[in-house]
Amino acid sequence: MQRIEFALYWRWRILSDRRSQVLAWQYKGPPELKHFCDRYKIPFHYVEDGFIRSLKLGALHAPPMSLAFDSRDMYFNAKVPTDLENLLSNYDFEADH
């Protein structure tokens, strides 16, 4: 999505519905999209293929078997904290038997 498309078609739609949430595939979309969501307190999540992979993913356009959602950043970005990193760092695995 280009900036102009967001400004003309999506900005007002998102702001007009209190239930709005924004899901962005990887880092695609206008760079200011996450800042827009932060400013207006709109839930935002990055989406990426999950850890259970499809056999024909990629060139054959098979749907992924799982998806990963993260409100902070993509789970593979080691430069910033992510929801997955937080979960793995703080989860009590010993208590989960």
Phi and psi in degrees as GROMACS dihedral restraints (atoms count N, CA, C in turn):
[ dihedral_restraints ]
;  ai    aj    ak    al  type     phi  dphi    fc
    3     4     5     6     1   -88.4    20    10
    4     5     6     7     1   160.7    20    10
    6     7     8     9     1   -56.7    20    10
    7     8     9    10     1   -43.5    20    10
    9    10    11    12     1   -65.0    20    10
   10    11    12    13     1   -39.8    20    10
   12    13    14    15     1   -62.9    20    10
   13    14    15    16     1   -43.1    20    10
   15    16    17    18     1   -61.2    20    10
   16    17    18    19     1   -47.4    20    10
   18    19    20    21     1   -63.5    20    10
   19    20    21    22     1   -40.9    20    10
   21    22    23    24     1   -80.5    20    10
   22    23    24    25     1   -38.2    20    10
   24    25    26    27     1  -113.1    20    10
   25    26    27    28     1   -29.0    20    10
   27    28    29    30     1  -108.6    20    10
   28    29    30    31     1   -36.3    20    10
   30    31    32    33     1   -52.7    20    10
   31    32    33    34     1   -53.1    20    10
   33    34    35    36     1   -67.9    20    10
   34    35    36    37     1   -33.0    20    10
   36    37    38    39     1   -66.9    20    10
   37    38    39    40     1   -42.5    20    10
   39    40    41    42     1   -64.8    20    10
   40    41    42    43     1   -44.8    20    10
   42    43    44    45     1   -69.9    20    10
   43    44    45    46     1   -24.4    20    10
   45    46    47    48     1   -81.8    20    10
   46    47    48    49     1   -10.3    20    10
   48    49    50    51     1  -123.4    20    10
   49    50    51    52     1   115.4    20    10
   51    52    53    54     1   -61.2    20    10
   52    53    54    55     1   -21.7    20    10
   54    55    56    57     1   -84.7    20    10
   55    56    57    58     1    -1.4    20    10
   57    58    59    60     1   -57.6    20    10
   58    59    60    61     1   142.4    20    10
   60    61    62    63     1  -139.0    20    10
   61    62    63    64     1   149.6    20    10
   63    64    65    66     1  -117.0    20    10
   64    65    66    67     1   128.3    20    10
   66    67    68    69     1  -117.1    20    10
   67    68    69    70     1   126.1    20    10
   69    70    71    72     1  -119.4    20    10
   70    71    72    73     1   126.4    20    10
   72    73    74    75     1   -74.1    20    10
   73    74    75    76     1   118.6    20    10
   75    76    77    78     1    52.4    20    10
   76    77    78    79     1  -131.2    20    10
   78    79    80    81     1  -105.9    20    10
   79    80    81    82     1    22.3    20    10
   81    82    83    84     1   -78.3    20    10
   82    83    84    85     1   152.3    20    10
   84    85    86    87     1   110.2    20    10
   85    86    87    88     1   168.9    20    10
   87    88    89    90     1   -59.9    20    10
   88    89    90    91     1   139.2    20    10
   90    91    92    93     1   -57.0    20    10
   91    92    93    94     1   -30.0    20    10
   93    94    95    96     1   -85.2    20    10
   94    95    96    97     1     3.4    20    10
   96    97    98    99     1   -60.3    20    10
   97    98    99   100     1   -46.5    20    10
   99   100   101   102     1   -64.6    20    10
  100   101   102   103     1   -39.7    20    10
  102   103   104   105     1   -63.2    20    10
  103   104   105   106     1   -39.3    20    10
  105   106   107   108     1   -59.0    20    10
  106   107   108   109     1   -47.4    20    10
  108   109   110   111     1   -64.9    20    10
  109   110   111   112     1   -42.1    20    10
  111   112   113   114     1   -60.8    20    10
  112   113   114   115     1   -44.9    20    10
  114   115   116   117     1   -60.0    20    10
  115   116   117   118     1   -42.3    20    10
  117   118   119   120     1   -99.8    20    10
  118   119   120   121     1    10.9    20    10
  120   121   122   123     1    56.1    20    10
  121   122   123   124     1    44.6    20    10
  123   124   125   126     1  -100.3    20    10
  124   125   126   127     1   126.3    20    10
  126   127   128   129     1   -56.4    20    10
  127   128   129   130     1   133.4    20    10
  129   130   131   132     1  -131.0    20    10
  130   131   132   133     1   135.9    20    10
  132   133   134   135     1  -138.4    20    10
  133   134   135   136     1   135.3    20    10
  135   136   137   138     1   -80.1    20    10
  136   137   138   139     1   146.0    20    10
  138   139   140   141     1  -126.5    20    10
  139   140   141   142     1   139.9    20    10
  141   142   143   144     1  -151.7    20    10
  142   143   144   145     1   160.0    20    10
  144   145   146   147     1   -52.7    20    10
  145   146   147   148     1   139.0    20    10
  147   148   149   150     1   -82.8    20    10
  148   149   150   151     1  -163.2    20    10
  150   151   152   153     1   -88.9    20    10
  151   152   153   154     1   -15.8    20    10
  153   154   155   156     1   -95.3    20    10
  154   155   156   157     1   109.5    20    10
  156   157   158   159     1   -95.0    20    10
  157   158   159   160     1   148.7    20    10
  159   160   161   162     1   -80.1    20    10
  160   161   162   163     1   150.6    20    10
  162   163   164   165     1   -68.8    20    10
  163   164   165   166     1   -35.1    20    10
  165   166   167   168     1  -109.6    20    10
  166   167   168   169     1    26.5    20    10
  168   169   170   171     1   -66.5    20    10
  169   170   171   172     1   146.7    20    10
  171   172   173   174     1   108.9    20    10
  172   173   174   175     1  -118.3    20    10
  174   175   176   177     1   -60.6    20    10
  175   176   177   178     1   -30.3    20    10
  177   178   179   180     1   -87.9    20    10
  178   179   180   181     1    -2.5    20    10
  180   181   182   183     1    57.9    20    10
  181   182   183   184     1    34.7    20    10
  183   184   185   186     1   -72.6    20    10
  184   185   186   187     1   143.5    20    10
  186   187   188   189     1   -67.3    20    10
  187   188   189   190     1   148.3    20    10
  189   190   191   192     1   -68.1    20    10
  190   191   192   193     1   153.0    20    10
  192   193   194   195     1   -80.1    20    10
  193   194   195   196     1   -19.6    20    10
  195   196   197   198     1  -151.4    20    10
  196   197   198   199     1   159.9    20    10
  198   199   200   201     1  -128.3    20    10
  199   200   201   202     1   149.4    20    10
  201   202   203   204     1  -113.4    20    10
  202   203   204   205     1   129.7    20    10
  204   205   206   207     1  -115.5    20    10
  205   206   207   208     1   134.9    20    10
  207   208   209   210     1  -145.8    20    10
  208   209   210   211     1   129.0    20    10
  210   211   212   213     1   -84.2    20    10
  211   212   213   214     1   -12.3    20    10
  213   214   215   216     1   -98.3    20    10
  214   215   216   217     1   -52.1    20    10
  216   217   218   219     1  -169.8    20    10
  217   218   219   220     1   178.6    20    10
  219   220   221   222     1   -69.7    20    10
  220   221   222   223     1   139.4    20    10
  222   223   224   225     1   -58.2    20    10
  223   224   225   226     1   -22.7    20    10
  225   226   227   228     1   -90.9    20    10
  226   227   228   229     1    -0.8    20    10
  228   229   230   231     1   -84.7    20    10
  229   230   231   232     1   104.3    20    10
  231   232   233   234     1   -79.1    20    10
  232   233   234   235     1    -4.6    20    10
  234   235   236   237     1   -83.5    20    10
  235   236   237   238     1   -18.4    20    10
  237   238   239   240     1  -136.1    20    10
  238   239   240   241     1   156.5    20    10
  240   241   242   243     1   -65.8    20    10
  241   242   243   244     1   149.3    20    10
  243   244   245   246     1  -130.6    20    10
  244   245   246   247     1   164.9    20    10
  246   247   248   249     1   -60.9    20    10
  247   248   249   250     1   -40.7    20    10
  249   250   251   252     1   -63.7    20    10
  250   251   252   253     1   -44.7    20    10
  252   253   254   255     1   -59.6    20    10
  253   254   255   256     1   -43.7    20    10
  255   256   257   258     1   -62.4    20    10
  256   257   258   259     1   -45.0    20    10
  258   259   260   261     1   -60.5    20    10
  259   260   261   262     1   -48.5    20    10
  261   262   263   264     1   -68.5    20    10
  262   263   264   265     1   -29.9    20    10
  264   265   266   267     1   -77.3    20    10
  265   266   267   268     1   -28.1    20    10
  267   268   269   270     1  -112.6    20    10
  268   269   270   271     1    -8.7    20    10
  270   271   272   273     1   -72.0    20    10
  271   272   273   274     1   139.1    20    10
  273   274   275   276     1   -89.5    20    10
  274   275   276   277     1    86.7    20    10
  276   277   278   279     1   -67.1    20    10
  277   278   279   280     1   -31.1    20    10
  279   280   281   282     1   -63.2    20    10
  280   281   282   283     1   -36.6    20    10
  282   283   284   285     1   -78.3    20    10
  283   284   285   286     1   -12.6    20    10
  285   286   287   288     1  -100.3    20    10
  286   287   288   289     1    77.8    20    10
